[in-house]
Amino acid sequence: MYSAESRIIKAKQYFDERDERMQIESFTCRFVGEHSHHLIKYQEQDWNCDCEEFALTRVCAHVMAIEKMLGAGVTLAMLPAASTP
């Protein structure tokens, strides 16, 4: 039988190896901003945030902060390619 200590050690190992071991499939988060709260969703490798910046650019500071927290387990939101005149 595993002890609590061995489970803690295994959990730390999993956390340290999270970029290789974990892939987020779906995620919903309420982000508490300075001016308002935002609902952020990640599903099927696609991000969504209800803020104005995300609606305009498909990426925002809220999503970027969560991407950093989750690491390689999620696909990064990308800025649209710059159009050339």
N, CA, C and O atoms as a Maestro MAE file, in Angstrom:
{
 s_m_m2io_version
 :::
 2.0.0
}

f_m_ct {
 s_m_title
 :::
 protein
 m_atom[340] {
  # First column is atom index #
  i_m_mmod_type
  r_m_x_coord
  r_m_y_coord
  r_m_z_coord
  i_m_residue_number
  s_m_chain_name
  s_m_pdb_residue_name
  s_m_pdb_atom_name
  i_m_atomic_number
  :::
  1 25 0.854 -1.191 0.000 1 A "MET " " N  " 7
  2 3 0.000 0.000 0.000 1 A "MET " " CA " 6
  3 2 0.894 1.248 0.000 1 A "MET " " C  " 6
  4 15 1.927 1.291 0.669 1 A "MET " " O  " 8
  5 25 0.471 2.256 -0.764 2 A "TYR " " N  " 7
  6 3 1.247 3.479 -0.840 2 A "TYR " " CA " 6
  7 2 0.981 4.352 0.375 2 A "TYR " " C  " 6
  8 15 -0.148 4.441 0.858 2 A "TYR " " O  " 8
  9 25 2.015 4.984 0.853 3 A "SER " " N  " 7
  10 3 1.858 5.909 1.962 3 A "SER " " CA " 6
  11 2 1.557 7.301 1.415 3 A "SER " " C  " 6
  12 15 1.728 7.569 0.226 3 A "SER " " O  " 8
  13 25 1.111 8.167 2.295 4 A "ALA " " N  " 7
  14 3 0.844 9.552 1.891 4 A "ALA " " CA " 6
  15 2 2.127 10.194 1.383 4 A "ALA " " C  " 6
  16 15 2.092 10.980 0.436 4 A "ALA " " O  " 8
  17 25 3.244 9.873 1.993 5 A "GLU " " N  " 7
  18 3 4.522 10.444 1.582 5 A "GLU " " CA " 6
  19 2 4.880 10.032 0.155 5 A "GLU " " C  " 6
  20 15 5.359 10.858 -0.621 5 A "GLU " " O  " 8
  21 25 4.656 8.770 -0.200 6 A "SER " " N  " 7
  22 3 4.978 8.322 -1.560 6 A "SER " " CA " 6
  23 2 4.045 8.977 -2.585 6 A "SER " " C  " 6
  24 15 4.462 9.253 -3.710 6 A "SER " " O  " 8
  25 25 2.790 9.227 -2.205 7 A "ARG " " N  " 7
  26 3 1.863 9.919 -3.114 7 A "ARG " " CA " 6
  27 2 2.307 11.360 -3.335 7 A "ARG " " C  " 6
  28 15 2.217 11.881 -4.447 7 A "ARG " " O  " 8
  29 25 2.786 11.999 -2.275 8 A "ILE " " N  " 7
  30 3 3.271 13.381 -2.387 8 A "ILE " " CA " 6
  31 2 4.500 13.431 -3.292 8 A "ILE " " C  " 6
  32 15 4.618 14.333 -4.121 8 A "ILE " " O  " 8
  33 25 5.401 12.486 -3.143 9 A "ILE " " N  " 7
  34 3 6.601 12.428 -3.987 9 A "ILE " " CA " 6
  35 2 6.206 12.210 -5.442 9 A "ILE " " C  " 6
  36 15 6.741 12.864 -6.337 9 A "ILE " " O  " 8
  37 25 5.272 11.294 -5.679 10 A "LYS " " N  " 7
  38 3 4.810 11.014 -7.044 10 A "LYS " " CA " 6
  39 2 4.121 12.246 -7.640 10 A "LYS " " C  " 6
  40 15 4.325 12.560 -8.813 10 A "LYS " " O  " 8
  41 25 3.319 12.936 -6.853 11 A "ALA " " N  " 7
  42 3 2.644 14.147 -7.333 11 A "ALA " " CA " 6
  43 2 3.661 15.217 -7.712 11 A "ALA " " C  " 6
  44 15 3.488 15.897 -8.724 11 A "ALA " " O  " 8
  45 25 4.713 15.375 -6.922 12 A "LYS " " N  " 7
  46 3 5.762 16.343 -7.247 12 A "LYS " " CA " 6
  47 2 6.444 15.952 -8.549 12 A "LYS " " C  " 6
  48 15 6.724 16.811 -9.385 12 A "LYS " " O  " 8
  49 25 6.717 14.656 -8.729 13 A "GLN " " N  " 7
  50 3 7.324 14.185 -9.972 13 A "GLN " " CA " 6
  51 2 6.417 14.509 -11.159 13 A "GLN " " C  " 6
  52 15 6.890 15.007 -12.180 13 A "GLN " " O  " 8
  53 25 5.126 14.233 -11.032 14 A "TYR " " N  " 7
  54 3 4.178 14.532 -12.108 14 A "TYR " " CA " 6
  55 2 4.155 16.030 -12.418 14 A "TYR " " C  " 6
  56 15 4.111 16.430 -13.581 14 A "TYR " " O  " 8
  57 25 4.184 16.854 -11.366 15 A "PHE " " N  " 7
  58 3 4.193 18.299 -11.576 15 A "PHE " " CA " 6
  59 2 5.467 18.720 -12.304 15 A "PHE " " C  " 6
  60 15 5.408 19.496 -13.258 15 A "PHE " " O  " 8
  61 25 6.617 18.213 -11.860 16 A "ASP " " N  " 7
  62 3 7.887 18.567 -12.500 16 A "ASP " " CA " 6
  63 2 7.926 18.129 -13.962 16 A "ASP " " C  " 6
  64 15 8.598 18.759 -14.778 16 A "ASP " " O  " 8
  65 25 7.215 17.062 -14.297 17 A "GLU " " N  " 7
  66 3 7.186 16.531 -15.660 17 A "GLU " " CA " 6
  67 2 5.892 16.891 -16.392 17 A "GLU " " C  " 6
  68 15 5.528 16.234 -17.367 17 A "GLU " " O  " 8
  69 25 5.206 17.918 -15.931 18 A "ARG " " N  " 7
  70 3 3.875 18.253 -16.445 18 A "ARG " " CA " 6
  71 2 3.859 18.527 -17.938 18 A "ARG " " C  " 6
  72 15 2.880 18.206 -18.611 18 A "ARG " " O  " 8
  73 25 4.933 19.121 -18.472 19 A "ASP " " N  " 7
  74 3 4.935 19.422 -19.904 19 A "ASP " " CA " 6
  75 2 4.957 18.157 -20.751 19 A "ASP " " C  " 6
  76 15 4.488 18.176 -21.889 19 A "ASP " " O  " 8
  77 25 5.488 17.065 -20.227 20 A "GLU " " N  " 7
  78 3 5.519 15.800 -20.957 20 A "GLU " " CA " 6
  79 2 4.326 14.908 -20.619 20 A "GLU " " C  " 6
  80 15 3.928 14.081 -21.440 20 A "GLU " " O  " 8
  81 25 3.754 15.060 -19.436 21 A "ARG " " N  " 7
  82 3 2.747 14.124 -18.948 21 A "ARG " " CA " 6
  83 2 1.301 14.595 -19.080 21 A "ARG " " C  " 6
  84 15 0.385 13.774 -19.130 21 A "ARG " " O  " 8
  85 25 1.089 15.907 -19.137 22 A "MET " " N  " 7
  86 3 -0.280 16.419 -19.067 22 A "MET " " CA " 6
  87 2 -0.647 17.201 -20.314 22 A "MET " " C  " 6
  88 15 0.140 17.997 -20.827 22 A "MET " " O  " 8
  89 25 -1.851 16.958 -20.786 23 A "GLN " " N  " 7
  90 3 -2.413 17.749 -21.874 23 A "GLN " " CA " 6
  91 2 -3.835 18.124 -21.471 23 A "GLN " " C  " 6
  92 15 -4.677 17.255 -21.240 23 A "GLN " " O  " 8
  93 25 -4.087 19.404 -21.391 24 A "ILE " " N  " 7
  94 3 -5.396 19.903 -21.002 24 A "ILE " " CA " 6
  95 2 -6.342 19.734 -22.183 24 A "ILE " " C  " 6
  96 15 -6.024 20.153 -23.296 24 A "ILE " " O  " 8
  97 25 -7.499 19.125 -21.951 25 A "GLU " " N  " 7
  98 3 -8.490 18.955 -23.024 25 A "GLU " " CA " 6
  99 2 -9.554 20.040 -22.978 25 A "GLU " " C  " 6
  100 15 -9.977 20.542 -24.019 25 A "GLU " " O  " 8
  101 25 -9.983 20.401 -21.787 26 A "SER " " N  " 7
  102 3 -10.925 21.516 -21.651 26 A "SER " " CA " 6
  103 2 -10.688 22.169 -20.297 26 A "SER " " C  " 6
  104 15 -10.218 21.543 -19.346 26 A "SER " " O  " 8
  105 25 -11.032 23.456 -20.250 27 A "PHE " " N  " 7
  106 3 -10.716 24.248 -19.068 27 A "PHE " " CA " 6
  107 2 -11.632 25.468 -19.066 27 A "PHE " " C  " 6
  108 15 -11.812 26.109 -20.101 27 A "PHE " " O  " 8
  109 25 -12.203 25.788 -17.930 28 A "THR " " N  " 7
  110 3 -12.994 27.007 -17.774 28 A "THR " " CA " 6
  111 2 -12.532 27.713 -16.516 28 A "THR " " C  " 6
  112 15 -12.311 27.083 -15.482 28 A "THR " " O  " 8
  113 25 -12.389 29.008 -16.609 29 A "CYS " " N  " 7
  114 3 -11.843 29.777 -15.489 29 A "CYS " " CA " 6
  115 2 -12.511 31.152 -15.428 29 A "CYS " " C  " 6
  116 15 -12.755 31.780 -16.458 29 A "CYS " " O  " 8
  117 25 -12.796 31.603 -14.230 30 A "ARG " " N  " 7
  118 3 -13.253 32.976 -14.023 30 A "ARG " " CA " 6
  119 2 -12.031 33.779 -13.621 30 A "ARG " " C  " 6
  120 15 -11.428 33.513 -12.581 30 A "ARG " " O  " 8
  121 25 -11.658 34.762 -14.434 31 A "PHE " " N  " 7
  122 3 -10.490 35.603 -14.169 31 A "PHE " " CA " 6
  123 2 -10.961 36.884 -13.506 31 A "PHE " " C  " 6
  124 15 -11.815 37.585 -14.049 31 A "PHE " " O  " 8
  125 25 -10.417 37.196 -12.343 32 A "VAL " " N  " 7
  126 3 -10.799 38.400 -11.606 32 A "VAL " " CA " 6
  127 2 -9.847 39.518 -12.012 32 A "VAL " " C  " 6
  128 15 -8.713 39.587 -11.540 32 A "VAL " " O  " 8
  129 25 -10.325 40.391 -12.894 33 A "GLY " " N  " 7
  130 3 -9.507 41.497 -13.381 33 A "GLY " " CA " 6
  131 2 -9.629 42.724 -12.489 33 A "GLY " " C  " 6
  132 15 -10.419 42.751 -11.545 33 A "GLY " " O  " 8
  133 25 -8.840 43.727 -12.802 34 A "GLU " " N  " 7
  134 3 -8.868 44.964 -12.016 34 A "GLU " " CA " 6
  135 2 -10.172 45.738 -12.227 34 A "GLU " " C  " 6
  136 15 -10.671 46.382 -11.305 34 A "GLU " " O  " 8
  137 25 -10.720 45.672 -13.444 35 A "HIS " " N  " 7
  138 3 -11.918 46.438 -13.760 35 A "HIS " " CA " 6
  139 2 -13.169 45.582 -13.878 35 A "HIS " " C  " 6
  140 15 -14.276 46.057 -13.624 35 A "HIS " " O  " 8
  141 25 -12.999 44.337 -14.257 36 A "SER " " N  " 7
  142 3 -14.140 43.431 -14.372 36 A "SER " " CA " 6
  143 2 -13.643 41.993 -14.368 36 A "SER " " C  " 6
  144 15 -12.442 41.736 -14.454 36 A "SER " " O  " 8
  145 25 -14.573 41.072 -14.269 37 A "HIS " " N  " 7
  146 3 -14.256 39.646 -14.308 37 A "HIS " " CA " 6
  147 2 -14.451 39.141 -15.729 37 A "HIS " " C  " 6
  148 15 -15.273 39.658 -16.485 37 A "HIS " " O  " 8
  149 25 -13.670 38.112 -16.077 38 A "HIS " " N  " 7
  150 3 -13.759 37.554 -17.428 38 A "HIS " " CA " 6
  151 2 -13.875 36.046 -17.352 38 A "HIS " " C  " 6
  152 15 -13.281 35.406 -16.484 38 A "HIS " " O  " 8
  153 25 -14.647 35.486 -18.270 39 A "LEU " " N  " 7
  154 3 -14.786 34.046 -18.380 39 A "LEU " " CA " 6
  155 2 -13.860 33.572 -19.498 39 A "LEU " " C  " 6
  156 15 -13.960 34.024 -20.639 39 A "LEU " " O  " 8
  157 25 -12.959 32.653 -19.150 40 A "ILE " " N  " 7
  158 3 -11.995 32.130 -20.101 40 A "ILE " " CA " 6
  159 2 -12.272 30.650 -20.280 40 A "ILE " " C  " 6
  160 15 -12.455 29.915 -19.309 40 A "ILE " " O  " 8
  161 25 -12.300 30.219 -21.543 41 A "LYS " " N  " 7
  162 3 -12.542 28.806 -21.850 41 A "LYS " " CA " 6
  163 2 -11.468 28.303 -22.801 41 A "LYS " " C  " 6
  164 15 -10.970 29.035 -23.656 41 A "LYS " " O  " 8
  165 25 -11.126 27.023 -22.622 42 A "TYR " " N  " 7
  166 3 -10.202 26.339 -23.523 42 A "TYR " " CA " 6
  167 2 -10.826 24.995 -23.833 42 A "TYR " " C  " 6
  168 15 -11.101 24.205 -22.930 42 A "TYR " " O  " 8
  169 25 -11.049 24.735 -25.116 43 A "GLN " " N  " 7
  170 3 -11.628 23.453 -25.520 43 A "GLN " " CA " 6
  171 2 -11.181 23.136 -26.943 43 A "GLN " " C  " 6
  172 15 -11.185 24.001 -27.819 43 A "GLN " " O  " 8
  173 25 -10.797 21.881 -27.156 44 A "GLU " " N  " 7
  174 3 -10.345 21.412 -28.464 44 A "GLU " " CA " 6
  175 2 -9.244 22.312 -29.026 44 A "GLU " " C  " 6
  176 15 -9.280 22.691 -30.197 44 A "GLU " " O  " 8
  177 25 -8.276 22.647 -28.188 45 A "GLN " " N  " 7
  178 3 -7.108 23.455 -28.533 45 A "GLN " " CA " 6
  179 2 -7.473 24.861 -28.989 45 A "GLN " " C  " 6
  180 15 -6.740 25.473 -29.767 45 A "GLN " " O  " 8
  181 25 -8.597 25.374 -28.512 46 A "ASP " " N  " 7
  182 3 -9.053 26.707 -28.902 46 A "ASP " " CA " 6
  183 2 -9.393 27.512 -27.652 46 A "ASP " " C  " 6
  184 15 -10.097 27.026 -26.767 46 A "ASP " " O  " 8
  185 25 -8.893 28.736 -27.582 47 A "TRP " " N  " 7
  186 3 -9.129 29.631 -26.457 47 A "TRP " " CA " 6
  187 2 -10.303 30.554 -26.734 47 A "TRP " " C  " 6
  188 15 -10.631 30.837 -27.887 47 A "TRP " " O  " 8
  189 25 -10.937 31.023 -25.653 48 A "ASN " " N  " 7
  190 3 -11.951 32.056 -25.744 48 A "ASN " " CA " 6
  191 2 -11.952 32.835 -24.438 48 A "ASN " " C  " 6
  192 15 -11.921 32.254 -23.353 48 A "ASN " " O  " 8
  193 25 -11.989 34.145 -24.554 49 A "CYS " " N  " 7
  194 3 -12.129 35.030 -23.402 49 A "CYS " " CA " 6
  195 2 -13.191 36.057 -23.775 49 A "CYS " " C  " 6
  196 15 -13.275 36.483 -24.927 49 A "CYS " " O  " 8
  197 25 -13.992 36.447 -22.808 50 A "ASP " " N  " 7
  198 3 -15.083 37.372 -23.119 50 A "ASP " " CA " 6
  199 2 -14.664 38.845 -23.065 50 A "ASP " " C  " 6
  200 15 -15.519 39.730 -23.065 50 A "ASP " " O  " 8
  201 25 -13.357 39.112 -23.020 51 A "CYS " " N  " 7
  202 3 -12.909 40.510 -22.979 51 A "CYS " " CA " 6
  203 2 -12.828 41.105 -24.392 51 A "CYS " " C  " 6
  204 15 -12.792 40.380 -25.387 51 A "CYS " " O  " 8
  205 25 -12.802 42.415 -24.452 52 A "GLU " " N  " 7
  206 3 -12.781 43.130 -25.729 52 A "GLU " " CA " 6
  207 2 -11.495 42.871 -26.508 52 A "GLU " " C  " 6
  208 15 -11.529 42.698 -27.727 52 A "GLU " " O  " 8
  209 25 -10.365 42.844 -25.810 53 A "GLU " " N  " 7
  210 3 -9.087 42.614 -26.488 53 A "GLU " " CA " 6
  211 2 -9.075 41.264 -27.217 53 A "GLU " " C  " 6
  212 15 -8.601 41.176 -28.350 53 A "GLU " " O  " 8
  213 25 -9.594 40.215 -26.568 54 A "PHE " " N  " 7
  214 3 -9.626 38.905 -27.206 54 A "PHE " " CA " 6
  215 2 -10.539 38.916 -28.426 54 A "PHE " " C  " 6
  216 15 -10.226 38.302 -29.445 54 A "PHE " " O  " 8
  217 25 -11.659 39.608 -28.325 55 A "ALA " " N  " 7
  218 3 -12.586 39.691 -29.455 55 A "ALA " " CA " 6
  219 2 -11.919 40.347 -30.662 55 A "ALA " " C  " 6
  220 15 -12.231 40.013 -31.805 55 A "ALA " " O  " 8
  221 25 -11.008 41.271 -30.410 56 A "LEU " " N  " 7
  222 3 -10.344 41.983 -31.504 56 A "LEU " " CA " 6
  223 2 -9.125 41.241 -32.042 56 A "LEU " " C  " 6
  224 15 -8.862 41.276 -33.244 56 A "LEU " " O  " 8
  225 25 -8.382 40.572 -31.170 57 A "THR " " N  " 7
  226 3 -7.079 40.026 -31.582 57 A "THR " " CA " 6
  227 2 -6.945 38.515 -31.428 57 A "THR " " C  " 6
  228 15 -5.954 37.946 -31.887 57 A "THR " " O  " 8
  229 25 -7.909 37.845 -30.796 58 A "ARG " " N  " 7
  230 3 -7.872 36.403 -30.520 58 A "ARG " " CA " 6
  231 2 -6.793 36.012 -29.503 58 A "ARG " " C  " 6
  232 15 -6.447 34.835 -29.395 58 A "ARG " " O  " 8
  233 25 -6.263 36.980 -28.763 59 A "VAL " " N  " 7
  234 3 -5.353 36.720 -27.648 59 A "VAL " " CA " 6
  235 2 -5.443 37.923 -26.708 59 A "VAL " " C  " 6
  236 15 -5.680 39.047 -27.151 59 A "VAL " " O  " 8
  237 25 -5.255 37.682 -25.423 60 A "CYS " " N  " 7
  238 3 -5.324 38.771 -24.446 60 A "CYS " " CA " 6
  239 2 -4.436 38.427 -23.256 60 A "CYS " " C  " 6
  240 15 -3.937 37.307 -23.146 60 A "CYS " " O  " 8
  241 25 -4.247 39.387 -22.377 61 A "ALA " " N  " 7
  242 3 -3.406 39.179 -21.203 61 A "ALA " " CA " 6
  243 2 -3.968 38.103 -20.285 61 A "ALA " " C  " 6
  244 15 -3.204 37.393 -19.632 61 A "ALA " " O  " 8
  245 25 -5.288 37.970 -20.224 62 A "HIS " " N  " 7
  246 3 -5.907 36.956 -19.357 62 A "HIS " " CA " 6
  247 2 -5.530 35.553 -19.824 62 A "HIS " " C  " 6
  248 15 -5.114 34.711 -19.027 62 A "HIS " " O  " 8
  249 25 -5.680 35.313 -21.125 63 A "VAL " " N  " 7
  250 3 -5.341 34.011 -21.704 63 A "VAL " " CA " 6
  251 2 -3.840 33.763 -21.577 63 A "VAL " " C  " 6
  252 15 -3.422 32.657 -21.233 63 A "VAL " " O  " 8
  253 25 -3.032 34.777 -21.851 64 A "MET " " N  " 7
  254 3 -1.581 34.609 -21.780 64 A "MET " " CA " 6
  255 2 -1.130 34.213 -20.377 64 A "MET " " C  " 6
  256 15 -0.225 33.391 -20.229 64 A "MET " " O  " 8
  257 25 -1.746 34.783 -19.353 65 A "ALA " " N  " 7
  258 3 -1.393 34.435 -17.975 65 A "ALA " " CA " 6
  259 2 -1.722 32.971 -17.672 65 A "ALA " " C  " 6
  260 15 -0.943 32.278 -17.018 65 A "ALA " " O  " 8
  261 25 -2.869 32.511 -18.146 66 A "ILE " " N  " 7
  262 3 -3.260 31.117 -17.903 66 A "ILE " " CA " 6
  263 2 -2.396 30.166 -18.724 66 A "ILE " " C  " 6
  264 15 -2.053 29.083 -18.251 66 A "ILE " " O  " 8
  265 25 -2.042 30.554 -19.945 67 A "GLU " " N  " 7
  266 3 -1.129 29.731 -20.747 67 A "GLU " " CA " 6
  267 2 0.181 29.511 -20.011 67 A "GLU " " C  " 6
  268 15 0.705 28.398 -19.979 67 A "GLU " " O  " 8
  269 25 0.705 30.574 -19.423 68 A "LYS " " N  " 7
  270 3 1.967 30.476 -18.680 68 A "LYS " " CA " 6
  271 2 1.818 29.526 -17.492 68 A "LYS " " C  " 6
  272 15 2.716 28.733 -17.209 68 A "LYS " " O  " 8
  273 25 0.700 29.609 -16.812 69 A "MET " " N  " 7
  274 3 0.455 28.749 -15.656 69 A "MET " " CA " 6
  275 2 0.341 27.284 -16.072 69 A "MET " " C  " 6
  276 15 0.881 26.411 -15.393 69 A "MET " " O  " 8
  277 25 -0.349 27.001 -17.172 70 A "LEU " " N  " 7
  278 3 -0.604 25.631 -17.588 70 A "LEU " " CA " 6
  279 2 0.550 25.010 -18.372 70 A "LEU " " C  " 6
  280 15 0.623 23.786 -18.483 70 A "LEU " " O  " 8
  281 25 1.446 25.820 -18.915 71 A "GLY " " N  " 7
  282 3 2.618 25.297 -19.614 71 A "GLY " " CA " 6
  283 2 2.282 24.630 -20.932 71 A "GLY " " C  " 6
  284 15 1.343 25.025 -21.622 71 A "GLY " " O  " 8
  285 25 3.058 23.615 -21.274 72 A "ALA " " N  " 7
  286 3 2.931 22.947 -22.573 72 A "ALA " " CA " 6
  287 2 1.684 22.081 -22.676 72 A "ALA " " C  " 6
  288 15 1.449 21.470 -23.719 72 A "ALA " " O  " 8
  289 25 0.881 22.013 -21.621 73 A "GLY " " N  " 7
  290 3 -0.337 21.212 -21.654 73 A "GLY " " CA " 6
  291 2 -1.439 21.804 -22.494 73 A "GLY " " C  " 6
  292 15 -2.464 21.161 -22.721 73 A "GLY " " O  " 8
  293 25 -1.239 23.049 -22.968 74 A "VAL " " N  " 7
  294 3 -2.248 23.700 -23.807 74 A "VAL " " CA " 6
  295 2 -1.596 24.241 -25.071 74 A "VAL " " C  " 6
  296 15 -0.394 24.506 -25.094 74 A "VAL " " O  " 8
  297 25 -2.393 24.404 -26.121 75 A "THR " " N  " 7
  298 3 -1.950 25.062 -27.342 75 A "THR " " CA " 6
  299 2 -2.028 26.560 -27.112 75 A "THR " " C  " 6
  300 15 -3.020 27.057 -26.580 75 A "THR " " O  " 8
  301 25 -0.990 27.280 -27.507 76 A "LEU " " N  " 7
  302 3 -0.973 28.719 -27.268 76 A "LEU " " CA " 6
  303 2 -1.918 29.461 -28.203 76 A "LEU " " C  " 6
  304 15 -2.052 29.113 -29.376 76 A "LEU " " O  " 8
  305 25 -2.567 30.485 -27.670 77 A "ALA " " N  " 7
  306 3 -3.357 31.396 -28.503 77 A "ALA " " CA " 6
  307 2 -2.363 32.185 -29.324 77 A "ALA " " C  " 6
  308 15 -1.292 32.540 -28.831 77 A "ALA " " O  " 8
  309 25 -2.696 32.461 -30.547 78 A "MET " " N  " 7
  310 3 -1.768 33.150 -31.429 78 A "MET " " CA " 6
  311 2 -2.373 34.449 -31.928 78 A "MET " " C  " 6
  312 15 -3.569 34.538 -32.204 78 A "MET " " O  " 8
  313 25 -1.517 35.450 -32.037 79 A "LEU " " N  " 7
  314 3 -1.948 36.676 -32.686 79 A "LEU " " CA " 6
  315 2 -2.134 36.408 -34.169 79 A "LEU " " C  " 6
  316 15 -1.384 35.629 -34.757 79 A "LEU " " O  " 8
  317 25 -3.122 37.041 -34.778 80 A "PRO " " N  " 7
  318 3 -3.282 36.858 -36.228 80 A "PRO " " CA " 6
  319 2 -2.041 37.359 -36.954 80 A "PRO " " C  " 6
  320 15 -1.406 38.312 -36.504 80 A "PRO " " O  " 8
  321 25 -1.692 36.740 -38.054 81 A "ALA " " N  " 7
  322 3 -0.543 37.174 -38.847 81 A "ALA " " CA " 6
  323 2 -0.776 38.606 -39.303 81 A "ALA " " C  " 6
  324 15 -1.887 38.980 -39.680 81 A "ALA " " O  " 8
  325 25 0.283 39.396 -39.265 82 A "ALA " " N  " 7
  326 3 0.177 40.786 -39.690 82 A "ALA " " CA " 6
  327 2 -0.079 40.819 -41.196 82 A "ALA " " C  " 6
  328 15 0.587 40.139 -41.976 82 A "ALA " " O  " 8
  329 25 -1.047 41.616 -41.571 83 A "SER " " N  " 7
  330 3 -1.328 41.729 -43.005 83 A "SER " " CA " 6
  331 2 -0.404 42.759 -43.624 83 A "SER " " C  " 6
  332 15 -0.080 43.767 -42.995 83 A "SER " " O  " 8
  333 25 0.012 42.516 -44.825 84 A "THR " " N  " 7
  334 3 0.899 43.450 -45.537 84 A "THR " " CA " 6
  335 2 0.075 44.233 -46.542 84 A "THR " " C  " 6
  336 15 -0.829 43.687 -47.175 84 A "THR " " O  " 8
  337 25 0.389 45.520 -46.689 85 A "PRO " " N  " 7
  338 3 -0.385 46.351 -47.636 85 A "PRO " " CA " 6
  339 2 -0.170 45.959 -49.058 85 A "PRO " " C  " 6
  340 15 -0.751 46.563 -49.960 85 A "PRO " " O  " 8
  :::
 }
 m_bond[339] {
  # First column is bond index #
  i_m_from
  i_m_to
  i_m_order
  :::
  1 1 2 1
  2 2 3 1
  3 3 4 2
  4 3 5 1
  5 5 6 1
  6 6 7 1
  7 7 8 2
  8 7 9 1
  9 9 10 1
  10 10 11 1
  11 11 12 2
  12 11 13 1
  13 13 14 1
  14 14 15 1
  15 15 16 2
  16 15 17 1
  17 17 18 1
  18 18 19 1
  19 19 20 2
  20 19 21 1
  21 21 22 1
  22 22 23 1
  23 23 24 2
  24 23 25 1
  25 25 26 1
  26 26 27 1
  27 27 28 2
  28 27 29 1
  29 29 30 1
  30 30 31 1
  31 31 32 2
  32 31 33 1
  33 33 34 1
  34 34 35 1
  35 35 36 2
  36 35 37 1
  37 37 38 1
  38 38 39 1
  39 39 40 2
  40 39 41 1
  41 41 42 1
  42 42 43 1
  43 43 44 2
  44 43 45 1
  45 45 46 1
  46 46 47 1
  47 47 48 2
  48 47 49 1
  49 49 50 1
  50 50 51 1
  51 51 52 2
  52 51 53 1
  53 53 54 1
  54 54 55 1
  55 55 56 2
  56 55 57 1
  57 57 58 1
  58 58 59 1
  59 59 60 2
  60 59 61 1
  61 61 62 1
  62 62 63 1
  63 63 64 2
  64 63 65 1
  65 65 66 1
  66 66 67 1
  67 67 68 2
  68 67 69 1
  69 69 70 1
  70 70 71 1
  71 71 72 2
  72 71 73 1
  73 73 74 1
  74 74 75 1
  75 75 76 2
  76 75 77 1
  77 77 78 1
  78 78 79 1
  79 79 80 2
  80 79 81 1
  81 81 82 1
  82 82 83 1
  83 83 84 2
  84 83 85 1
  85 85 86 1
  86 86 87 1
  87 87 88 2
  88 87 89 1
  89 89 90 1
  90 90 91 1
  91 91 92 2
  92 91 93 1
  93 93 94 1
  94 94 95 1
  95 95 96 2
  96 95 97 1
  97 97 98 1
  98 98 99 1
  99 99 100 2
  100 99 101 1
  101 101 102 1
  102 102 103 1
  103 103 104 2
  104 103 105 1
  105 105 106 1
  106 106 107 1
  107 107 108 2
  108 107 109 1
  109 109 110 1
  110 110 111 1
  111 111 112 2
  112 111 113 1
  113 113 114 1
  114 114 115 1
  115 115 116 2
  116 115 117 1
  117 117 118 1
  118 118 119 1
  119 119 120 2
  120 119 121 1
  121 121 122 1
  122 122 123 1
  123 123 124 2
  124 123 125 1
  125 125 126 1
  126 126 127 1
  127 127 128 2
  128 127 129 1
  129 129 130 1
  130 130 131 1
  131 131 132 2
  132 131 133 1
  133 133 134 1
  134 134 135 1
  135 135 136 2
  136 135 137 1
  137 137 138 1
  138 138 139 1
  139 139 140 2
  140 139 141 1
  141 141 142 1
  142 142 143 1
  143 143 144 2
  144 143 145 1
  145 145 146 1
  146 146 147 1
  147 147 148 2
  148 147 149 1
  149 149 150 1
  150 150 151 1
  151 151 152 2
  152 151 153 1
  153 153 154 1
  154 154 155 1
  155 155 156 2
  156 155 157 1
  157 157 158 1
  158 158 159 1
  159 159 160 2
  160 159 161 1
  161 161 162 1
  162 162 163 1
  163 163 164 2
  164 163 165 1
  165 165 166 1
  166 166 167 1
  167 167 168 2
  168 167 169 1
  169 169 170 1
  170 170 171 1
  171 171 172 2
  172 171 173 1
  173 173 174 1
  174 174 175 1
  175 175 176 2
  176 175 177 1
  177 177 178 1
  178 178 179 1
  179 179 180 2
  180 179 181 1
  181 181 182 1
  182 182 183 1
  183 183 184 2
  184 183 185 1
  185 185 186 1
  186 186 187 1
  187 187 188 2
  188 187 189 1
  189 189 190 1
  190 190 191 1
  191 191 192 2
  192 191 193 1
  193 193 194 1
  194 194 195 1
  195 195 196 2
  196 195 197 1
  197 197 198 1
  198 198 199 1
  199 199 200 2
  200 199 201 1
  201 201 202 1
  202 202 203 1
  203 203 204 2
  204 203 205 1
  205 205 206 1
  206 206 207 1
  207 207 208 2
  208 207 209 1
  209 209 210 1
  210 210 211 1
  211 211 212 2
  212 211 213 1
  213 213 214 1
  214 214 215 1
  215 215 216 2
  216 215 217 1
  217 217 218 1
  218 218 219 1
  219 219 220 2
  220 219 221 1
  221 221 222 1
  222 222 223 1
  223 223 224 2
  224 223 225 1
  225 225 226 1
  226 226 227 1
  227 227 228 2
  228 227 229 1
  229 229 230 1
  230 230 231 1
  231 231 232 2
  232 231 233 1
  233 233 234 1
  234 234 235 1
  235 235 236 2
  236 235 237 1
  237 237 238 1
  238 238 239 1
  239 239 240 2
  240 239 241 1
  241 241 242 1
  242 242 243 1
  243 243 244 2
  244 243 245 1
  245 245 246 1
  246 246 247 1
  247 247 248 2
  248 247 249 1
  249 249 250 1
  250 250 251 1
  251 251 252 2
  252 251 253 1
  253 253 254 1
  254 254 255 1
  255 255 256 2
  256 255 257 1
  257 257 258 1
  258 258 259 1
  259 259 260 2
  260 259 261 1
  261 261 262 1
  262 262 263 1
  263 263 264 2
  264 263 265 1
  265 265 266 1
  266 266 267 1
  267 267 268 2
  268 267 269 1
  269 269 270 1
  270 270 271 1
  271 271 272 2
  272 271 273 1
  273 273 274 1
  274 274 275 1
  275 275 276 2
  276 275 277 1
  277 277 278 1
  278 278 279 1
  279 279 280 2
  280 279 281 1
  281 281 282 1
  282 282 283 1
  283 283 284 2
  284 283 285 1
  285 285 286 1
  286 286 287 1
  287 287 288 2
  288 287 289 1
  289 289 290 1
  290 290 291 1
  291 291 292 2
  292 291 293 1
  293 293 294 1
  294 294 295 1
  295 295 296 2
  296 295 297 1
  297 297 298 1
  298 298 299 1
  299 299 300 2
  300 299 301 1
  301 301 302 1
  302 302 303 1
  303 303 304 2
  304 303 305 1
  305 305 306 1
  306 306 307 1
  307 307 308 2
  308 307 309 1
  309 309 310 1
  310 310 311 1
  311 311 312 2
  312 311 313 1
  313 313 314 1
  314 314 315 1
  315 315 316 2
  316 315 317 1
  317 317 318 1
  318 318 319 1
  319 319 320 2
  320 319 321 1
  321 321 322 1
  322 322 323 1
  323 323 324 2
  324 323 325 1
  325 325 326 1
  326 326 327 1
  327 327 328 2
  328 327 329 1
  329 329 330 1
  330 330 331 1
  331 331 332 2
  332 331 333 1
  333 333 334 1
  334 334 335 1
  335 335 336 2
  336 335 337 1
  337 337 338 1
  338 338 339 1
  339 339 340 2
  :::
 }
}
